[in-house]
């Protein structure tokens, strides 16, 4: 907890700095991304009517996508779920 304040939790070693910029900006404030050093990823989008979750791993380039499915340009390409 930041300063011992239980209303300000954080994940140790996951904070941004000058060498590791914050992935959440005013342009994508509804999106949360967790990425590991091995490039495994959990991405969650909370934008109304575009909610989706992507869980991906580098091993075999596997993915689980759920909700509002988008391509790499964030354009809709479907809805529901898929396992790749």
Secondary structure, 3 states (H helix, E strand, C coil): CHHHCCCCCCCCCCCCCCCCCCCCCCCCCCEEEEECCCCCEEEEECCCCCCEEEEECCHHHCEEEEEEEECCCCCEEEEEEEEC
